[in-house]
Amino acid sequence: QVTLVESGGGLVQAGASLTLSCVASGRGFSSYTMGWFRQAPGKERELVGWINGIGSSMHYEDSVKGRFTISRRNTRNTMYLQMNSLKPEDTAVYFCAASWSGLSYDTWGQGTQVTVSL
């Protein structure tokens, strides 16, 4: 079991870049598929993308494909979300999550707010 803490959120202007971090404590980080999710005000939480345990495979939702990049550094128990060309519609609370099975996410962070202004 791991616990997750996100950081790096903030207020930026449209077109800017921001990098979020998700630090895991506990054993076995490299065994987990890790995902980034987001929840905008009044909307359901949605998947942004995920990365497999060794960082060899990633998936992105169409809304962020080509703008966001997920990476991980297992020696630091950390996953990253590099966000470029941010748009106001990217405004949301961003969560990281860990999946042992690869089928469902078992552990969630507390979230970090990202606000993109015009």
N, C-alpha and C positions, 0 to 999 in steps of 0.2 A: 504494500500500500504506500502511496506517495501523497504528499500534500503539495499544493500548487499556489504560487503567488505571482500575480501579474504586475508589471510596472511599465512605465514609459508613455502612458496616455497623456493627453493634454489638449490645448486649444491651438489649432493651426488654421491658416488660410487655405482656401482651395488651391490645389496645385502643389502644395507642400508635401514633404515626406515626414514620416514618423516611424520609429521602430519600437515595437513592443517586445518585452521579454517575459518569459514564464519560467520561473525557477522552481524546480522540484526538490523536495527533501524526502529522504527515504531511499530504499534500495530498489534496484532493478529498473532504473529510468530507461535504459536502452531497450528494455523489453516491451515498452509501451508504445503503441501508436498514439500520437499526440495530435490534438485538433485545436483549431481556433474557431470560436463562435462569436456572434455578436447579436445584440438585442437593441433595436432602436425603440424610442418612446412609442408606446401604443402598438408595438408589433411583437410577433413571436420571435424567440431566439432562432437564429439561422446559422447554418454551417458556413464558415468562410473557406476552410480548407483543412487538410491534414497531412501528416508526414509519418512514414513508418519508422520503426524502431532504430534502424541503422541509417536513416536519412537518405535512402536510395530511391524512394518513391514518394511523390507528392500528388495531391489533388487540390484543385481550386474550383470554386464555384464561378460560373460565368461572369457574375457581377464584379469580380475582382481579378479575373484572369488577365495576365499581362501587366498588372499594376502592383500586385502583392506577391511577396515571396516568403515562403515558410522554410526555415532551416533549423537545425539543432546542433548543439555541441554536447555530446553525451559525457565528455570528460568534465563538463561544468554543470551537468544536470539542467541544461537550459535549452529552451526552444525560443525562436524568434519569429516575429512577423514584421517584415519590412514592407511598409506601405508607401507607395509613390503615387504621384498625381492624384492626391486625395480630393474627393468630391464632397459636397455637403451631405449627400445621401449616404456617405460612409459614417456619418455621426451615429454613435452607438456606444453601449458598454461592451467591451471586448473581453471574452472569457477564454481561458485555455482549459483543456480537459484531457484526461488520460484514459486510454482504453487498453485493458489487458487482453481482451479477446479479439479486439479489432471489429467487434460487432456493435458494442454499446460503450458509452463513456461512463466510467465508474466514479471518477474523481474530478471535481471542478475547482477552479480558483474563484476568488471573490469578485473578479472583474476590474477593469480599468476603463475610465471614460475617455473616449476620443470625440472631440467636437471639431467639426470643420466648418468654418465660416466662409461666406462669399467674399 
